[in-house]
């Protein structure tokens, strides 16, 4: 991502981006505050922040998410937000949080957030991208692709029952 500031936006363009981000987040079930920040960050375009309560949770989407969304070979805005909603589910969903709290690594959290995000998405491309992201993370940690797919399918089935 560039180190300079993103190209300027009008106030109307900023509002339109925030409105789009809020709609996607709410459609995916996100609870809490949603912000658009016209900055470059190193978060991949979106980030979940856990608050004291679910209503205090924060989803921040930045300019990089819109650059990525415009690239058909990259993650869509919906996929990025679904991944962050996956993080929220890991810490807020009563049945899921009870199973993972304090028991998983950061890498495992990323894998599970992608898998939950894939479950939430309706678009086939978003589902595939998030699933392949989870598979790639598993293979980076020593799993064969076949074993990774099998583990993720088992986890997906479990999550679908819990959700």
MARKOLZA-77336 format. One record per atom (N, C-alpha, C): atom name; residue in three letters; residue number from 1; x, y, z. Coordinates in Angstrom, 3 decimals, always signed. Layout:
// residues N
['CA','ALA',NUM,[X,Y,Z]],
...
//
This chain:
// residues 163
['N','UNK',1,[+0.853,-1.167,+0.000]],
['CA','UNK',1,[+0.000,+0.000,+0.000]],
['C','UNK',1,[+0.898,+1.229,+0.000]],
['N','UNK',2,[+0.446,+2.284,-0.591]],
['CA','UNK',2,[+1.204,+3.515,-0.703]],
['C','UNK',2,[+1.462,+4.118,+0.671]],
['N','UNK',3,[+2.540,+4.877,+0.772]],
['CA','UNK',3,[+2.853,+5.528,+2.042]],
['C','UNK',3,[+2.271,+6.932,+2.107]],
['N','UNK',4,[+1.882,+7.482,+0.965]],
['CA','UNK',4,[+1.269,+8.807,+0.959]],
['C','UNK',4,[-0.189,+8.701,+1.357]],
['N','UNK',5,[-0.840,+9.821,+1.431]],
['CA','UNK',5,[-2.269,+9.833,+1.751]],
['C','UNK',5,[-3.070,+9.329,+0.556]],
['N','UNK',6,[-4.223,+8.708,+0.803]],
['CA','UNK',6,[-5.068,+8.309,-0.328]],
['C','UNK',6,[-5.575,+9.550,-1.054]],
['N','UNK',7,[-5.966,+9.395,-2.312]],
['CA','UNK',7,[-6.491,+10.546,-3.051]],
['C','UNK',7,[-7.668,+11.173,-2.293]],
['N','UNK',8,[-7.782,+12.491,-2.361]],
['CA','UNK',8,[-8.853,+13.162,-1.610]],
['C','UNK',8,[-10.244,+12.701,-2.048]],
['N','UNK',9,[-11.164,+12.729,-1.092]],
['CA','UNK',9,[-12.574,+12.448,-1.357]],
['C','UNK',9,[-13.388,+13.649,-0.915]],
['N','UNK',10,[-14.503,+13.841,-1.571]],
['CA','UNK',10,[-15.428,+14.873,-1.112]],
['C','UNK',10,[-16.147,+14.350,+0.131]],
['N','UNK',11,[-16.811,+15.246,+0.830]],
['CA','UNK',11,[-17.589,+14.839,+2.000]],
['C','UNK',11,[-18.672,+13.847,+1.591]],
['N','UNK',12,[-19.275,+14.063,+0.438]],
['CA','UNK',12,[-20.318,+13.160,-0.051]],
['C','UNK',12,[-19.751,+11.769,-0.354]],
['N','UNK',13,[-18.551,+11.711,-0.907]],
['CA','UNK',13,[-17.924,+10.422,-1.197]],
['C','UNK',13,[-17.578,+9.676,+0.106]],
['N','UNK',14,[-17.125,+10.404,+1.099]],
['CA','UNK',14,[-16.831,+9.778,+2.405]],
['C','UNK',14,[-18.108,+9.226,+3.030]],
['N','UNK',15,[-19.183,+10.013,+2.965]],
['CA','UNK',15,[-20.461,+9.546,+3.508]],
['C','UNK',15,[-20.952,+8.310,+2.762]],
['N','UNK',16,[-20.779,+8.306,+1.444]],
['CA','UNK',16,[-21.208,+7.160,+0.638]],
['C','UNK',16,[-20.415,+5.907,+1.013]],
['N','UNK',17,[-19.124,+6.070,+1.246]],
['CA','UNK',17,[-18.315,+4.918,+1.657]],
['C','UNK',17,[-18.767,+4.411,+3.025]],
['N','UNK',18,[-18.986,+5.325,+3.954]],
['CA','UNK',18,[-19.433,+4.915,+5.285]],
['C','UNK',18,[-20.785,+4.213,+5.195]],
['N','UNK',19,[-21.678,+4.763,+4.418]],
['CA','UNK',19,[-23.014,+4.160,+4.275]],
['C','UNK',19,[-22.907,+2.751,+3.694]],
['N','UNK',20,[-22.055,+2.572,+2.704]],
['CA','UNK',20,[-21.872,+1.242,+2.088]],
['C','UNK',20,[-21.297,+0.254,+3.098]],
['N','UNK',21,[-20.284,+0.687,+3.839]],
['CA','UNK',21,[-19.648,-0.164,+4.842]],
['C','UNK',21,[-20.658,-0.530,+5.937]],
['N','UNK',22,[-21.418,+0.452,+6.411]],
['CA','UNK',22,[-22.412,+0.186,+7.456]],
['C','UNK',22,[-23.460,-0.810,+6.982]],
['N','UNK',23,[-23.932,-0.664,+5.753]],
['CA','UNK',23,[-24.955,-1.576,+5.240]],
['C','UNK',23,[-24.419,-2.999,+5.181]],
['N','UNK',24,[-23.237,-3.174,+4.633]],
['CA','UNK',24,[-22.656,-4.522,+4.546]],
['C','UNK',24,[-22.482,-5.106,+5.949]],
['N','UNK',25,[-21.930,-4.306,+6.854]],
['CA','UNK',25,[-21.682,-4.788,+8.221]],
['C','UNK',25,[-22.982,-5.207,+8.894]],
['N','UNK',26,[-23.999,-4.391,+8.802]],
['CA','UNK',26,[-25.290,-4.717,+9.439]],
['C','UNK',26,[-25.926,-5.932,+8.786]],
['N','UNK',27,[-25.835,-6.021,+7.444]],
['CA','UNK',27,[-26.389,-7.182,+6.743]],
['C','UNK',27,[-25.714,-8.483,+7.196]],
['N','UNK',28,[-24.440,-8.393,+7.575]],
['CA','UNK',28,[-23.702,-9.566,+8.052]],
['C','UNK',28,[-23.885,-9.799,+9.549]],
['N','UNK',29,[-24.631,-8.902,+10.204]],
['CA','UNK',29,[-24.931,-9.078,+11.618]],
['C','UNK',29,[-24.002,-8.375,+12.578]],
['N','UNK',30,[-23.128,-7.514,+12.074]],
['CA','UNK',30,[-22.194,-6.827,+12.968]],
['C','UNK',30,[-22.958,-5.920,+13.935]],
['N','UNK',31,[-22.562,-5.989,+15.193]],
['CA','UNK',31,[-23.141,-5.150,+16.242]],
['C','UNK',31,[-22.024,-4.256,+16.773]],
['N','UNK',32,[-22.313,-2.983,+16.930]],
['CA','UNK',32,[-21.320,-2.054,+17.445]],
['C','UNK',32,[-21.147,-0.868,+16.512]],
['N','UNK',33,[-20.043,-0.188,+16.691]],
['CA','UNK',33,[-19.751,+1.012,+15.919]],
['C','UNK',33,[-19.045,+0.641,+14.618]],
['N','UNK',34,[-19.378,+1.360,+13.563]],
['CA','UNK',34,[-18.755,+1.158,+12.252]],
['C','UNK',34,[-18.193,+2.496,+11.808]],
['N','UNK',35,[-16.926,+2.477,+11.384]],
['CA','UNK',35,[-16.276,+3.708,+10.930]],
['C','UNK',35,[-15.597,+3.481,+9.588]],
['N','UNK',36,[-15.551,+4.550,+8.803]],
['CA','UNK',36,[-14.697,+4.585,+7.615]],
['C','UNK',36,[-13.628,+5.623,+7.887]],
['N','UNK',37,[-12.378,+5.242,+7.700]],
['CA','UNK',37,[-11.255,+6.178,+7.854]],
['C','UNK',37,[-10.524,+6.272,+6.530]],
['N','UNK',38,[-10.361,+7.497,+6.080]],
['CA','UNK',38,[-9.714,+7.726,+4.790]],
['C','UNK',38,[-8.198,+7.788,+4.991]],
['N','UNK',39,[-7.643,+6.614,+5.281]],
['CA','UNK',39,[-6.209,+6.460,+5.513]],
['C','UNK',39,[-5.756,+5.160,+4.864]],
['N','UNK',40,[-4.444,+5.003,+4.747]],
['CA','UNK',40,[-3.871,+3.701,+4.414]],
['C','UNK',40,[-3.500,+3.066,+5.745]],
['N','UNK',41,[-3.684,+1.793,+5.858]],
['CA','UNK',41,[-3.240,+1.090,+7.064]],
['C','UNK',41,[-2.594,-0.218,+6.661]],
['N','UNK',42,[-2.101,-0.921,+7.627]],
['CA','UNK',42,[-1.477,-2.225,+7.371]],
['C','UNK',42,[-2.394,-3.357,+7.815]],
['N','UNK',43,[-3.698,-3.094,+7.895]],
['CA','UNK',43,[-4.646,-4.092,+8.383]],
['C','UNK',43,[-5.264,-4.912,+7.266]],
['N','UNK',44,[-4.979,-4.608,+6.034]],
['CA','UNK',44,[-5.629,-5.305,+4.934]],
['C','UNK',44,[-6.904,-4.623,+4.483]],
['N','UNK',45,[-7.273,-3.533,+5.150]],
['CA','UNK',45,[-8.439,-2.765,+4.751]],
['C','UNK',45,[-9.521,-2.684,+5.796]],
['N','UNK',46,[-9.541,-3.630,+6.746]],
['CA','UNK',46,[-10.571,-3.616,+7.786]],
['C','UNK',46,[-10.007,-4.226,+9.059]],
['N','UNK',47,[-10.570,-3.796,+10.174]],
['CA','UNK',47,[-10.101,-4.314,+11.455]],
['C','UNK',47,[-11.236,-4.303,+12.472]],
['N','UNK',48,[-11.300,-5.375,+13.259]],
['CA','UNK',48,[-12.264,-5.502,+14.340]],
['C','UNK',48,[-11.589,-5.126,+15.649]],
['N','UNK',49,[-12.289,-4.338,+16.454]],
['CA','UNK',49,[-11.808,-4.008,+17.791]],
['C','UNK',49,[-12.864,-4.392,+18.811]],
['N','UNK',50,[-12.455,-5.189,+19.791]],
['CA','UNK',50,[-13.396,-5.641,+20.821]],
['C','UNK',50,[-13.565,-4.567,+21.884]],
['N','UNK',51,[-14.811,-4.226,+22.166]],
['CA','UNK',51,[-15.127,-3.263,+23.211]],
['C','UNK',51,[-15.495,-3.963,+24.503]],
['N','UNK',52,[-15.874,-3.175,+25.512]],
['CA','UNK',52,[-16.305,-3.743,+26.783]],
['C','UNK',52,[-17.559,-4.601,+26.593]],
['N','UNK',53,[-18.440,-4.164,+25.714]],
['CA','UNK',53,[-19.653,-4.904,+25.385]],
['C','UNK',53,[-19.740,-5.010,+23.874]],
['N','UNK',54,[-20.652,-5.850,+23.406]],
['CA','UNK',54,[-20.828,-5.992,+21.965]],
['C','UNK',54,[-21.196,-4.652,+21.323]],
['N','UNK',55,[-22.008,-3.865,+22.001]],
['CA','UNK',55,[-22.406,-2.556,+21.474]],
['C','UNK',55,[-21.219,-1.596,+21.363]],
['N','UNK',56,[-20.150,-1.871,+22.115]],
['CA','UNK',56,[-18.947,-1.048,+22.071]],
['C','UNK',56,[-17.918,-1.548,+21.061]],
['N','UNK',57,[-18.158,-2.710,+20.452]],
['CA','UNK',57,[-17.222,-3.235,+19.458]],
['C','UNK',57,[-17.083,-2.230,+18.311]],
['N','UNK',58,[-15.979,-2.332,+17.597]],
['CA','UNK',58,[-15.669,-1.374,+16.541]],
['C','UNK',58,[-15.202,-2.093,+15.290]],
['N','UNK',59,[-15.757,-1.705,+14.168]],
['CA','UNK',59,[-15.286,-2.140,+12.859]],
['C','UNK',59,[-14.770,-0.899,+12.153]],
['N','UNK',60,[-13.507,-0.928,+11.781]],
['CA','UNK',60,[-12.908,+0.188,+11.057]],
['C','UNK',60,[-12.526,-0.307,+9.665]],
['N','UNK',61,[-13.010,+0.389,+8.660]],
['CA','UNK',61,[-12.670,+0.091,+7.275]],
['C','UNK',61,[-11.944,+1.303,+6.730]],
['N','UNK',62,[-10.839,+1.057,+6.025]],
['CA','UNK',62,[-10.055,+2.182,+5.526]],
['C','UNK',62,[-10.009,+2.202,+3.997]],
['N','UNK',63,[-9.306,+3.176,+3.458]],
['CA','UNK',63,[-9.252,+3.381,+2.009]],
['C','UNK',63,[-8.721,+2.156,+1.272]],
['N','UNK',64,[-7.822,+1.427,+1.896]],
['CA','UNK',64,[-7.262,+0.238,+1.260]],
['C','UNK',64,[-8.316,-0.794,+0.915]],
['N','UNK',65,[-9.362,-0.877,+1.718]],
['CA','UNK',65,[-10.436,-1.836,+1.446]],
['C','UNK',65,[-11.125,-1.508,+0.125]],
['N','UNK',66,[-11.265,-0.239,-0.174]],
['CA','UNK',66,[-11.935,+0.160,-1.411]],
['C','UNK',66,[-11.030,-0.060,-2.616]],
['N','UNK',67,[-9.724,+0.081,-2.428]],
['CA','UNK',67,[-8.781,-0.231,-3.506]],
['C','UNK',67,[-8.837,-1.730,-3.794]],
['N','UNK',68,[-8.819,-2.544,-2.736]],
['CA','UNK',68,[-8.881,-3.991,-2.903]],
['C','UNK',68,[-10.201,-4.405,-3.533]],
['N','UNK',69,[-11.296,-3.796,-3.099]],
['CA','UNK',69,[-12.623,-4.125,-3.623]],
['C','UNK',69,[-12.717,-3.845,-5.119]],
['N','UNK',70,[-12.024,-2.820,-5.581]],
['CA','UNK',70,[-12.064,-2.446,-6.999]],
['C','UNK',70,[-11.260,-3.411,-7.872]],
['N','UNK',71,[-10.409,-4.232,-7.246]],
['CA','UNK',71,[-9.573,-5.183,-7.973]],
['C','UNK',71,[-10.287,-6.539,-8.002]],
['N','UNK',72,[-10.715,-6.998,-9.171]],
['CA','UNK',72,[-11.463,-8.261,-9.228]],
['C','UNK',72,[-10.645,-9.478,-8.785]],
['N','UNK',73,[-9.332,-9.339,-8.698]],
['CA','UNK',73,[-8.481,-10.450,-8.266]],
['C','UNK',73,[-8.180,-10.404,-6.768]],
['N','UNK',74,[-8.814,-9.493,-6.047]],
['CA','UNK',74,[-8.564,-9.355,-4.613]],
['C','UNK',74,[-9.879,-9.563,-3.859]],
['N','UNK',75,[-9.814,-9.475,-2.546]],
['CA','UNK',75,[-11.002,-9.646,-1.717]],
['C','UNK',75,[-11.980,-8.497,-1.931]],
['N','UNK',76,[-13.256,-8.838,-1.906]],
['CA','UNK',76,[-14.290,-7.814,-1.998]],
['C','UNK',76,[-14.461,-7.155,-0.635]],
['N','UNK',77,[-15.108,-6.021,-0.634]],
['CA','UNK',77,[-15.420,-5.322,+0.605]],
['C','UNK',77,[-16.271,-6.223,+1.505]],
['N','UNK',78,[-17.212,-6.917,+0.918]],
['CA','UNK',78,[-18.055,-7.831,+1.697]],
['C','UNK',78,[-17.223,-8.928,+2.349]],
['N','UNK',79,[-16.296,-9.523,+1.620]],
['CA','UNK',79,[-15.458,-10.582,+2.185]],
['C','UNK',79,[-14.602,-10.053,+3.334]],
['N','UNK',80,[-14.051,-8.857,+3.173]],
['CA','UNK',80,[-13.221,-8.277,+4.239]],
['C','UNK',80,[-14.047,-8.034,+5.498]],
['N','UNK',81,[-15.243,-7.499,+5.320]],
['CA','UNK',81,[-16.096,-7.214,+6.474]],
['C','UNK',81,[-16.615,-8.517,+7.086]],
['N','UNK',82,[-16.908,-9.510,+6.260]],
['CA','UNK',82,[-17.350,-10.811,+6.781]],
['C','UNK',82,[-16.258,-11.441,+7.638]],
['N','UNK',83,[-15.009,-11.317,+7.217]],
['CA','UNK',83,[-13.889,-11.834,+8.017]],
['C','UNK',83,[-13.859,-11.147,+9.387]],
['N','UNK',84,[-14.037,-9.839,+9.403]],
['CA','UNK',84,[-14.027,-9.103,+10.676]],
['C','UNK',84,[-15.241,-9.472,+11.526]],
['N','UNK',85,[-16.389,-9.698,+10.898]],
['CA','UNK',85,[-17.559,-10.184,+11.630]],
['C','UNK',85,[-17.258,-11.560,+12.226]],
['N','UNK',86,[-16.472,-12.352,+11.505]],
['CA','UNK',86,[-16.036,-13.642,+12.040]],
['C','UNK',86,[-15.271,-13.480,+13.340]],
['N','UNK',87,[-14.398,-12.458,+13.401]],
['CA','UNK',87,[-13.678,-12.174,+14.654]],
['C','UNK',87,[-14.674,-11.837,+15.770]],
['N','UNK',88,[-15.690,-11.036,+15.432]],
['CA','UNK',88,[-16.677,-10.674,+16.445]],
['C','UNK',88,[-17.421,-11.913,+16.940]],
['N','UNK',89,[-17.788,-12.791,+16.046]],
['CA','UNK',89,[-18.480,-14.009,+16.450]],
['C','UNK',89,[-17.621,-14.874,+17.362]],
['N','UNK',90,[-16.330,-14.911,+17.097]],
['CA','UNK',90,[-15.435,-15.722,+17.930]],
['C','UNK',90,[-15.416,-15.258,+19.381]],
['N','UNK',91,[-15.610,-13.967,+19.595]],
['CA','UNK',91,[-15.572,-13.459,+20.977]],
['C','UNK',91,[-16.946,-13.151,+21.553]],
['N','UNK',92,[-17.992,-13.085,+20.718]],
['CA','UNK',92,[-19.305,-12.667,+21.199]],
['C','UNK',92,[-20.392,-13.739,+21.117]],
['N','UNK',93,[-20.294,-14.656,+20.180]],
['CA','UNK',93,[-21.345,-15.658,+20.058]],
['C','UNK',93,[-21.275,-16.568,+21.292]],
['N','UNK',94,[-22.374,-16.699,+22.032]],
['CA','UNK',94,[-22.324,-17.418,+23.310]],
['C','UNK',94,[-21.746,-18.832,+23.218]],
['N','UNK',95,[-22.126,-19.574,+22.216]],
['CA','UNK',95,[-21.666,-20.965,+22.123]],
['C','UNK',95,[-20.260,-21.067,+21.542]],
['N','UNK',96,[-19.928,-20.201,+20.606]],
['CA','UNK',96,[-18.598,-20.259,+19.984]],
['C','UNK',96,[-17.546,-19.698,+20.931]],
['N','UNK',97,[-17.823,-18.538,+21.512]],
['CA','UNK',97,[-16.845,-17.899,+22.402]],
['C','UNK',97,[-16.471,-18.818,+23.560]],
['N','UNK',98,[-17.435,-19.523,+24.078]],
['CA','UNK',98,[-17.190,-20.438,+25.200]],
['C','UNK',98,[-16.191,-21.531,+24.806]],
['N','UNK',99,[-16.223,-21.950,+23.558]],
['CA','UNK',99,[-15.349,-23.026,+23.086]],
['C','UNK',99,[-13.928,-22.556,+22.757]],
['N','UNK',100,[-13.780,-21.286,+22.355]],
['CA','UNK',100,[-12.465,-20.837,+21.877]],
['C','UNK',100,[-11.738,-19.883,+22.822]],
['N','UNK',101,[-12.453,-19.256,+23.741]],
['CA','UNK',101,[-11.852,-18.233,+24.597]],
['C','UNK',101,[-10.609,-18.752,+25.319]],
['N','UNK',102,[-9.493,-18.092,+25.046]],
['CA','UNK',102,[-8.233,-18.435,+25.687]],
['C','UNK',102,[-7.615,-19.746,+25.234]],
['N','UNK',103,[-8.192,-20.371,+24.223]],
['CA','UNK',103,[-7.732,-21.692,+23.789]],
['C','UNK',103,[-7.101,-21.717,+22.406]],
['N','UNK',104,[-7.150,-20.585,+21.692]],
['CA','UNK',104,[-6.626,-20.607,+20.329]],
['C','UNK',104,[-5.560,-19.529,+20.140]],
['N','UNK',105,[-4.675,-19.799,+19.208]],
['CA','UNK',105,[-3.616,-18.848,+18.874]],
['C','UNK',105,[-4.158,-17.765,+17.952]],
['N','UNK',106,[-3.347,-16.729,+17.733]],
['CA','UNK',106,[-3.745,-15.683,+16.785]],
['C','UNK',106,[-3.926,-16.257,+15.388]],
['N','UNK',107,[-3.042,-17.188,+15.006]],
['CA','UNK',107,[-3.163,-17.804,+13.679]],
['C','UNK',107,[-4.468,-18.587,+13.569]],
['N','UNK',108,[-4.808,-19.323,+14.608]],
['CA','UNK',108,[-6.070,-20.077,+14.598]],
['C','UNK',108,[-7.263,-19.132,+14.546]],
['N','UNK',109,[-7.166,-18.003,+15.237]],
['CA','UNK',109,[-8.257,-17.035,+15.205]],
['C','UNK',109,[-8.459,-16.511,+13.784]],
['N','UNK',110,[-7.381,-16.243,+13.076]],
['CA','UNK',110,[-7.489,-15.769,+11.693]],
['C','UNK',110,[-8.160,-16.823,+10.805]],
['N','UNK',111,[-7.780,-18.066,+10.997]],
['CA','UNK',111,[-8.360,-19.160,+10.211]],
['C','UNK',111,[-9.854,-19.263,+10.490]],
['N','UNK',112,[-10.214,-19.262,+11.766]],
['CA','UNK',112,[-11.623,-19.406,+12.134]],
['C','UNK',112,[-12.450,-18.195,+11.715]],
['N','UNK',113,[-11.871,-16.998,+11.794]],
['CA','UNK',113,[-12.599,-15.796,+11.352]],
['C','UNK',113,[-12.881,-15.868,+9.853]],
['N','UNK',114,[-11.932,-16.356,+9.083]],
['CA','UNK',114,[-12.159,-16.510,+7.641]],
['C','UNK',114,[-13.239,-17.541,+7.373]],
['N','UNK',115,[-13.198,-18.647,+8.102]],
['CA','UNK',115,[-14.200,-19.687,+7.915]],
['C','UNK',115,[-15.599,-19.187,+8.283]],
['N','UNK',116,[-15.712,-18.495,+9.414]],
['CA','UNK',116,[-17.010,-17.927,+9.794]],
['C','UNK',116,[-17.473,-16.902,+8.768]],
['N','UNK',117,[-16.544,-16.084,+8.283]],
['CA','UNK',117,[-16.883,-15.110,+7.252]],
['C','UNK',117,[-17.418,-15.785,+5.999]],
['N','UNK',118,[-16.804,-16.899,+5.626]],
['CA','UNK',118,[-17.262,-17.636,+4.445]],
['C','UNK',118,[-18.681,-18.152,+4.649]],
['N','UNK',119,[-18.998,-18.591,+5.860]],
['CA','UNK',119,[-20.345,-19.074,+6.158]],
['C','UNK',119,[-21.368,-17.942,+6.020]],
['N','UNK',120,[-20.967,-16.737,+6.400]],
['CA','UNK',120,[-21.878,-15.590,+6.361]],
['C','UNK',120,[-22.130,-15.060,+4.951]],
['N','UNK',121,[-21.183,-15.275,+4.056]],
['CA','UNK',121,[-21.281,-14.714,+2.706]],
['C','UNK',121,[-22.259,-15.494,+1.840]],
['N','UNK',122,[-22.842,-14.798,+0.894]],
['CA','UNK',122,[-23.750,-15.422,-0.066]],
['C','UNK',122,[-23.096,-15.568,-1.430]],
['N','UNK',123,[-22.163,-14.702,-1.746]],
['CA','UNK',123,[-21.506,-14.691,-3.049]],
['C','UNK',123,[-20.474,-15.822,-3.108]],
['N','UNK',124,[-20.561,-16.641,-4.137]],
['CA','UNK',124,[-19.668,-17.795,-4.284]],
['C','UNK',124,[-18.203,-17.397,-4.292]],
['N','UNK',125,[-17.873,-16.311,-4.951]],
['CA','UNK',125,[-16.477,-15.869,-5.015]],
['C','UNK',125,[-15.974,-15.491,-3.620]],
['N','UNK',126,[-16.808,-14.782,-2.839]],
['CA','UNK',126,[-16.414,-14.417,-1.477]],
['C','UNK',126,[-16.227,-15.665,-0.606]],
['N','UNK',127,[-17.139,-16.620,-0.744]],
['CA','UNK',127,[-17.037,-17.868,+0.018]],
['C','UNK',127,[-15.732,-18.582,-0.322]],
['N','UNK',128,[-15.450,-18.698,-1.610]],
['CA','UNK',128,[-14.216,-19.370,-2.042]],
['C','UNK',128,[-12.982,-18.624,-1.573]],
['N','UNK',129,[-12.968,-17.301,-1.710]],
['CA','UNK',129,[-11.791,-16.528,-1.305]],
['C','UNK',129,[-11.507,-16.671,+0.185]],
['N','UNK',130,[-12.551,-16.599,+1.002]],
['CA','UNK',130,[-12.344,-16.727,+2.444]],
['C','UNK',130,[-11.959,-18.151,+2.827]],
['N','UNK',131,[-12.536,-19.124,+2.158]],
['CA','UNK',131,[-12.170,-20.518,+2.423]],
['C','UNK',131,[-10.719,-20.768,+2.030]],
['N','UNK',132,[-10.323,-20.289,+0.867]],
['CA','UNK',132,[-8.936,-20.478,+0.431]],
['C','UNK',132,[-7.957,-19.716,+1.321]],
['N','UNK',133,[-8.373,-18.580,+1.860]],
['CA','UNK',133,[-7.531,-17.854,+2.815]],
['C','UNK',133,[-7.285,-18.730,+4.046]],
['N','UNK',134,[-8.347,-19.363,+4.533]],
['CA','UNK',134,[-8.211,-20.248,+5.696]],
['C','UNK',134,[-7.332,-21.453,+5.361]],
['N','UNK',135,[-7.517,-22.028,+4.184]],
['CA','UNK',135,[-6.698,-23.167,+3.757]],
['C','UNK',135,[-5.232,-22.753,+3.678]],
['N','UNK',136,[-4.972,-21.593,+3.085]],
['CA','UNK',136,[-3.588,-21.118,+2.955]],
['C','UNK',136,[-2.932,-20.944,+4.325]],
['N','UNK',137,[-3.684,-20.403,+5.275]],
['CA','UNK',137,[-3.126,-20.227,+6.622]],
['C','UNK',137,[-2.819,-21.580,+7.259]],
['N','UNK',138,[-3.705,-22.546,+7.069]],
['CA','UNK',138,[-3.456,-23.889,+7.614]],
['C','UNK',138,[-2.241,-24.540,+6.968]],
['N','UNK',139,[-2.117,-24.397,+5.654]],
['CA','UNK',139,[-0.962,-25.007,+4.984]],
['C','UNK',139,[+0.328,-24.298,+5.378]],
['N','UNK',140,[+0.244,-23.002,+5.680]],
['CA','UNK',140,[+1.423,-22.282,+6.183]],
['C','UNK',140,[+1.879,-22.837,+7.529]],
['N','UNK',141,[+0.964,-23.493,+8.231]],
['CA','UNK',141,[+1.291,-24.067,+9.539]],
['C','UNK',141,[+1.476,-25.586,+9.480]],
['N','UNK',142,[+1.753,-26.086,+8.260]],
['CA','UNK',142,[+2.170,-27.474,+8.139]],
['C','UNK',142,[+1.137,-28.476,+7.664]],
['N','UNK',143,[-0.107,-28.076,+7.481]],
['CA','UNK',143,[-1.128,-29.010,+7.000]],
['C','UNK',143,[-1.001,-29.180,+5.487]],
['N','UNK',144,[-1.311,-30.363,+5.018]],
['CA','UNK',144,[-1.397,-30.559,+3.571]],
['C','UNK',144,[-2.702,-29.909,+3.106]],
['N','UNK',145,[-2.779,-29.509,+1.848]],
['CA','UNK',145,[-4.023,-28.901,+1.364]],
['C','UNK',145,[-5.242,-29.802,+1.575]],
['N','UNK',146,[-5.103,-31.104,+1.317]],
['CA','UNK',146,[-6.237,-32.017,+1.500]],
['C','UNK',146,[-6.673,-32.070,+2.962]],
['N','UNK',147,[-5.706,-32.173,+3.871]],
['CA','UNK',147,[-6.034,-32.216,+5.300]],
['C','UNK',147,[-6.661,-30.897,+5.741]],
['N','UNK',148,[-6.149,-29.793,+5.195]],
['CA','UNK',148,[-6.696,-28.476,+5.550]],
['C','UNK',148,[-8.152,-28.375,+5.123]],
['N','UNK',149,[-8.449,-28.788,+3.898]],
['CA','UNK',149,[-9.838,-28.746,+3.425]],
['C','UNK',149,[-10.746,-29.614,+4.301]],
['N','UNK',150,[-10.271,-30.802,+4.676]],
['CA','UNK',150,[-11.080,-31.692,+5.513]],
['C','UNK',150,[-11.339,-31.082,+6.884]],
['N','UNK',151,[-10.296,-30.522,+7.495]],
['CA','UNK',151,[-10.463,-29.887,+8.808]],
['C','UNK',151,[-11.441,-28.723,+8.726]],
['N','UNK',152,[-11.304,-27.914,+7.697]],
['CA','UNK',152,[-12.184,-26.765,+7.547]],
['C','UNK',152,[-13.620,-27.186,+7.286]],
['N','UNK',153,[-13.800,-28.244,+6.528]],
['CA','UNK',153,[-15.166,-28.733,+6.280]],
['C','UNK',153,[-15.798,-29.207,+7.591]],
['N','UNK',154,[-15.025,-29.899,+8.419]],
['CA','UNK',154,[-15.535,-30.349,+9.717]],
['C','UNK',154,[-15.865,-29.159,+10.621]],
['N','UNK',155,[-14.988,-28.172,+10.642]],
['CA','UNK',155,[-15.234,-26.969,+11.446]],
['C','UNK',155,[-16.447,-26.202,+10.923]],
['N','UNK',156,[-16.563,-26.123,+9.612]],
['CA','UNK',156,[-17.709,-25.425,+9.010]],
['C','UNK',156,[-19.011,-26.091,+9.449]],
['N','UNK',157,[-19.050,-27.406,+9.402]],
['CA','UNK',157,[-20.249,-28.130,+9.822]],
['C','UNK',157,[-20.569,-27.855,+11.291]],
['N','UNK',158,[-19.551,-27.823,+12.128]],
['CA','UNK',158,[-19.736,-27.536,+13.550]],
['C','UNK',158,[-20.259,-26.110,+13.740]],
['N','UNK',159,[-19.640,-25.136,+13.069]],
['CA','UNK',159,[-20.074,-23.746,+13.190]],
['C','UNK',159,[-21.513,-23.559,+12.720]],
['N','UNK',160,[-21.875,-24.230,+11.637]],
['CA','UNK',160,[-23.237,-24.083,+11.138]],
['C','UNK',160,[-24.253,-24.590,+12.146]],
['N','UNK',161,[-23.899,-25.606,+12.911]],
['CA','UNK',161,[-24.784,-26.101,+13.967]],
['C','UNK',161,[-24.860,-25.081,+15.101]],
['N','UNK',162,[-23.716,-24.495,+15.462]],
['CA','UNK',162,[-23.669,-23.537,+16.564]],
['C','UNK',162,[-24.353,-22.217,+16.225]],
['N','UNK',163,[-24.269,-21.829,+14.961]],
['CA','UNK',163,[-24.879,-20.558,+14.555]],
['C','UNK',163,[-26.376,-20.729,+14.428]],
//
